[in-house]
Amino acid sequence: MVELIRSDRPDPVRMASMLEAYDSPAILVTVDYQILATNALYVQQFGAIDLDSSPSCYRVSHGYDRPCDQAGEACPLHAARESGHKERVLHVHQTPRGKEHVDVEMVPIYSPAGELEFFVELLHSVPTASTKAQSQKMVGSSPAFNRMLEAITRVAPSEAAILLNGESGTGKELAAQAIHDASARAGAPMVTLECAGLSETLFESELFGHVRGAFTGAQGDRKGLVEMAQGGTLFLDEIGDVPLAMQVKLLRLLESRMYRPVGSEDVRVADFRLICATHKNIAELIQNGAFREDLFYRINVFPIELPALRERFADLPLLSAALLSSISPKKRYHLTDTAMARLKLHPFPGNIRELRNILTRAVLLSDTNIIEADTIKRCFDTDQRLLPAEPDTLSLKDLERNYFARLMALYDGDKHRVASTAGISVRSLYRKLQAAGA
């Protein structure tokens, strides 16, 4: 990696040659955001840049007329300038293929005298997510979605155990698959065990396998999921439902990486990466004696919060289009603006799973491929539990958060229009969005 550059500004050819030392797309940027050079990998992946026009990184990557931090996003250059060392941020960049998620590393470059002169910006595409409605990957581009994706991108290449926390229906299995696909174990299987509703005997048999005659009905040997996940990833969904007695055996497996099939004396070695998920509050389970604290520390090496749908309403159009494409792959369905506006009024306690159910009903109830607001209303009316919560059941903070989330979704993230509608300044809106975590 390049550490120093002479204080006299080098010519573009030498700068571009320097960037070729990096094995990822790279650009050289001045302290005032001007792009001076690119390497061949950048041109290959993101296209050539007219360097004679003094392009800025924020205009090329985002189409902004101001730096990212002034446009309401995290700016890696600003962060690296403040900290004095490398910073990393996940952004949505404009590319020849449309908008894509990109993991950005900003490396400060100092002169021999110790003065900050340039930044090298390294860009890594994130193949596990998409901003395109037709994608079969995780879909989204909202701030809450990007924060989750940044965490996934950071931890996926490691071997760290991961605990996915999130409400039911937020897509925890899809997130687990994304982590597996971005890991060094992607060539081996990811095996899933749904822990909810399993008895102790069944859980042990599913996890470790059994031999013939181990118990009544065991007519032959059966591989357990630990063996099936050898070299790959073991995903334990709803880990909070694992019987307390089995938590001891699971803990022993994680500590020793050894196990025995039920009814067998043979000790086997396990090799898997562990991902767990839960919608329950594990801390409360520990306090109530329903979950072992030592097991919690084993599975909670790197926790990731999956946002509820109400926290990422800006993704509702993309999610809806992606779901409609999977519900009806042969016949394309479209939501009218008023139908989308009706969807945005709903808090979706069932999250993405509930959204899929509503859209499935809408497809079945629509006589054409255009889904109207009245059809969406009929989908909600078929189940009283899907009606929006009464205002007096929500706190003032929740009401305000939901209000601004829906406005942001309604105006596709246009903060000036949102601020105007809400009757506040753009600066005040930024503060409210930051306080709400949006």
Residue pairs with C-beta under 8 A, 6 or more apart in sequence:
1 21
1 22
1 107
2 18
2 21
2 109
2 120
3 109
3 110
4 109
4 110
4 111
4 112
5 18
5 109
5 111
5 117
5 118
6 111
6 112
7 111
7 112
7 113
7 115
7 117
10 18
12 36
12 37
12 51
15 28
15 36
15 37
16 37
16 38
16 39
18 28
18 37
19 26
19 27
19 28
19 37
19 38
19 39
19 42
19 120
20 39
20 40
22 39
22 41
22 120
22 122
23 41
24 41
24 122
24 123
24 124
25 38
25 39
25 41
25 42
25 44
25 45
25 46
25 122
25 123
25 124
26 38
26 39
26 41
26 42
26 120
26 121
26 122
26 123
27 35
27 36
27 37
27 38
27 39
27 42
27 49
27 57
27 120
27 121
27 123
28 35
28 36
28 37
28 38
28 118
28 119
28 120
28 121
29 35
29 36
29 57
29 77
29 118
29 119
29 120
29 121
30 36
30 118
30 119
31 81
31 116
31 117
31 118
31 119
33 56
33 57
33 58
33 67
33 77
34 54
34 55
34 56
34 57
35 49
35 51
35 55
35 56
35 57
35 60
36 51
36 118
37 51
38 48
38 49
38 51
42 123
43 49
45 95
45 123
45 125
46 93
46 95
46 96
46 123
47 95
47 96
49 55
49 60
57 77
57 121
58 64
58 66
58 67
58 68
58 71
58 75
59 65
60 94
61 91
61 93
61 94
61 102
62 68
62 71
62 73
62 91
62 92
62 93
62 94
63 94
64 71
67 75
67 77
67 78
68 74
68 75
68 76
68 77
68 78
68 91
69 75
69 78
72 415
72 430
72 433
73 91
74 89
74 91
75 89
76 87
76 88
76 89
76 91
76 104
76 105
76 106
76 121
77 106
77 119
77 121
79 87
79 89
79 106
80 86
80 87
80 106
80 107
80 108
80 119
81 108
81 116
81 119
84 108
84 116
85 108
86 105
86 106
86 107
86 108
87 105
87 106
88 103
88 104
88 105
88 106
88 154
89 104
89 106
89 150
90 101
90 102
90 103
90 104
90 126
90 146
90 147
90 149
90 150
90 153
91 101
91 102
91 104
91 146
92 99
92 100
92 101
92 102
92 131
92 141
92 146
93 99
93 100
93 101
93 102
93 123
95 102
98 131
98 132
99 131
99 141
100 125
100 126
100 130
100 131
101 125
101 126
101 129
101 130
101 131
101 141
101 146
101 149
102 123
102 124
102 125
102 126
103 123
103 124
103 125
103 126
103 150
103 153
104 121
104 122
104 123
104 124
105 121
105 122
105 123
105 124
106 119
106 120
106 121
106 122
107 119
107 120
107 121
107 122
108 116
108 118
108 119
109 116
109 117
109 118
109 119
109 120
110 116
110 117
111 117
124 153
126 149
126 153
126 182
127 137
127 181
127 182
128 137
128 138
128 149
128 152
128 153
128 156
128 178
128 179
128 181
128 182
129 137
129 138
129 139
129 140
129 145
129 149
129 178
130 137
130 138
130 139
131 139
131 140
131 141
131 318
132 139
132 318
133 139
133 317
133 318
133 321
133 322
133 325
134 321
134 322
134 325
135 322
136 326
137 178
138 145
138 149
138 171
138 174
138 175
138 178
139 315
139 318
139 319
139 322
140 146
140 149
140 312
140 315
140 318
140 319
141 314
141 315
141 318
142 312
142 313
142 314
142 315
142 438
143 312
143 314
143 438
144 307
144 311
144 312
144 437
144 438
145 307
145 312
145 315
147 307
148 175
148 304
148 305
148 306
148 307
151 302
151 304
152 175
152 178
152 179
152 182
152 304
153 182
155 162
155 179
155 302
155 304
156 178
156 179
156 182
156 183
157 182
157 183
157 184
158 302
159 273
160 301
160 302
161 254
161 273
161 274
161 275
161 276
161 298
161 299
161 300
161 301
161 302
162 176
162 179
162 274
162 275
162 276
162 301
162 302
162 303
162 304
163 239
163 276
163 277
163 278
163 282
163 299
163 300
163 301
163 302
163 303
163 304
164 172
164 175
164 176
164 275
164 276
164 277
164 278
164 303
164 304
164 306
165 277
165 278
165 279
165 303
165 304
165 305
165 306
166 172
166 277
166 279
166 305
166 306
166 307
166 308
167 279
167 306
167 308
167 349
167 351
168 279
168 350
168 351
168 353
169 309
169 350
169 351
169 352
169 353
169 354
170 306
170 307
170 308
170 309
170 351
170 352
171 306
171 351
171 352
172 237
172 277
172 279
172 306
173 192
173 235
173 237
173 277
175 277
175 304
175 306
176 190
176 192
176 233
176 235
176 237
176 275
176 277
177 190
179 233
179 275
180 186
180 190
180 232
180 233
180 235
180 273
180 275
183 233
183 273
185 231
185 232
185 233
185 273
188 229
188 230
188 231
188 232
188 233
189 228
189 229
189 232
189 233
190 229
190 232
190 233
190 234
190 235
191 225
191 228
191 229
191 232
191 233
191 234
191 235
191 272
192 225
192 235
192 237
193 206
193 207
193 225
193 234
193 235
193 236
193 237
194 237
194 238
195 203
195 236
195 237
195 238
195 239
195 240
195 241
195 242
196 237
196 238
196 241
197 241
198 206
198 241
198 243
199 243
200 243
200 245
200 246
201 215
203 242
203 243
203 246
204 246
204 249
204 262
205 214
205 215
205 222
205 224
205 262
206 224
206 225
207 224
207 225
207 226
207 246
207 250
207 253
207 259
208 224
208 226
208 249
208 259
208 260
208 261
208 262
209 221
209 222
209 223
209 224
209 225
209 226
209 227
209 261
209 262
210 218
210 221
210 222
210 224
210 261
210 262
210 263
210 264
211 218
211 221
211 261
211 262
211 263
211 264
212 218
212 219
212 220
212 221
212 263
213 263
214 261
214 262
214 263
214 264
215 262
215 263
218 262
218 263
221 261
224 259
224 261
225 234
226 234
226 253
226 259
226 270
226 272
227 268
227 270
229 272
230 270
230 271
230 272
231 271
231 272
232 272
232 273
233 272
233 273
233 274
233 275
234 272
234 273
234 274
234 275
235 275
235 276
235 277
236 242
236 274
236 275
236 276
236 277
236 299
237 276
237 277
238 277
238 278
238 279
238 280
239 276
239 277
239 278
239 299
240 278
240 279
240 280
240 282
240 285
240 291
241 280
242 250
244 289
244 290
244 291
244 292
247 291
247 292
247 295
248 292
250 295
251 292
251 294
251 295
251 298
252 258
253 259
253 270
254 274
254 295
254 298
254 299
255 298
257 269
257 270
257 271
258 267
258 268
258 269
258 270
259 267
259 268
259 270
260 266
260 267
260 268
261 268
274 299
276 299
282 291
282 296
282 300
285 291
286 292
286 293
286 296
308 348
308 351
309 315
309 316
309 319
309 348
309 351
309 352
309 354
309 355
310 347
310 348
310 402
310 405
311 405
311 437
311 438
313 344
313 405
313 406
313 408
313 409
314 405
314 408
314 409
314 412
314 413
316 340
316 343
316 344
316 355
316 409
317 335
317 340
317 409
317 412
319 352
319 355
320 335
320 340
320 343
320 355
320 359
321 335
323 352
323 355
323 356
323 359
324 332
324 333
324 334
324 335
324 359
324 363
325 332
327 333
327 356
327 359
327 360
327 363
328 363
331 369
332 369
333 362
333 363
333 366
333 369
333 370
333 371
334 369
334 370
334 371
335 343
335 371
335 376
336 370
336 371
336 372
336 373
338 372
338 373
339 362
339 371
339 372
339 373
339 375
339 376
341 373
341 410
342 373
342 376
342 377
343 355
343 358
343 376
344 406
344 409
344 410
345 388
345 406
346 380
346 386
346 388
347 388
347 389
347 402
348 354
348 355
349 389
350 357
354 386
358 376
358 379
358 380
358 386
359 371
361 378
361 379
361 382
362 371
362 375
362 376
362 379
363 371
365 375
365 378
365 379
366 372
366 375
379 386
380 386
380 387
391 399
394 402
400 432
400 436
401 436
401 438
403 422
404 418
404 422
404 429
404 432
404 433
404 436
404 438
405 436
405 438
407 418
407 421
407 422
408 415
408 418
408 433
408 438
411 417
411 418
411 421
415 426
415 429
415 430
415 433
416 426
418 429
419 425
419 426
419 428
419 429
422 429
424 432
